[in-house]
Amino acid sequence: MTVTIDELPIPETLGAPGGEDFARAIDVGNVVEAITYGTTDLAYEPDEELPYYRDPFHPQRMLVARLNGTVVGAAHYETQAEDDADTAWIGVNVHPDHQGQGIGRALADAVEELSRAEGRAKVVVYHGVQDSTGPQLHPPTGFGSVPADDRSVRFLLARDYRLEQVERVSRLPLPVPDLADRLLAAQAASGPDYALHYWYGATPERWRADVAVLGNRMSTDAPSAGLEEPEETWTIERVIAADERDAASPRTRTVAAVEHLPSGHLVGYTVLSVPRQPYRSAAQYATLVLREHRGHRLGMLLKVANLAHLERVAPGHPSVTTFNAEENRHMLSVNEALGFVPIASEGAWRRDL
């Protein structure tokens, strides 16, 4: 058995040199996640992933493990473009047929060394687990847990990672019953000072500046426990660049946003990432209501509104999947009321380099 590890330059297209290996690496990750989460709903196709690997605001790199020349594992490295960026987000996947052979350990060594070489002070890992009734490991937040005997948990602990947070992975079957009535009730509850806006695809010019503000606040207002997730810097130019990148992907973003009428500014939004095939699941991305506008049931309003929007512009998808910090009880309550059901957990881990 000959295993080699090398960096795979991110290809321009899947048809360019390296495209086949990139696609194979993404497929390996999908196989691992399908086993971990018990569903293929979370899978992304290679042509959906490629535009985000080429995001200049979040530089990404990929290391691959080859067995006799065939990609059997991959490590993902992501950071921020700012000169003072101190965090790397990393992940390792090895095809189930080749686990237990030291390949994951070698990939982890390599991607951690890459993080050190690039001057990062800490690495963050998000890794899914299936719930179990055995001994549990609890994060400092006191919310949620991961199985102490899970193979990935033991692996991370042995490498001096600390469990900082647990996220709940949930699935909502579609369509949602009585959606129109739910939307009317949510609008009545939020009051007359708030109005909904929708778009499918690129951000309307009118709202680019407000979406940049929401992007900044998403990075500071979302609960991140002891991970100390760094603040993001969003500008109108970055919003435009993100829209252009999204246009290069087969997926489309379905957005509902809420305007505070007295100020004329958006104060919340929610985003669904929708695949082109109607038989595949949509993914819930960011949902945020600015702190100063909470208490008006805007989270429920946004979620219901965007589900209704999805049914109008891209009907037929079987489900929506979402990730939420277990301590984010308000958003979990909204999701539970809509019918989201837990399917797995995800541990958020930190290691200081």
Secondary structure, DSSP 8 states (H G I E B T S, - for coil): --EEEEE----SSTTSTTHHHHHHHHHHHHHHHHHHHSSSTT---HHHHHHHHT-TTS-EEEEEEEETTEEEEEEEEE--SSTT--EEEEEEEE-GGGTTSSHHHHHHHHHHHHHHHTT-SEEEEEEEE---SS-EE--TTSS--EETT-HHHHHHHHTT-EEEEEEEEEEEESS-TTHHHHHHHHHHHH-TTEEEEEEESS--GGGHHHHHHHHHHHHHHS--GGG--------HHHHHHHHHHHHTSS-EEEEEEEEETTTTEEEEEEEEEE-SSTTS-EEEEEEEE-GGGTTS-HHHHHHHHHHHHHHHHSTT--EEEEEEETT-HHHHHHHHHHT-EEEEEEEEEEEE-
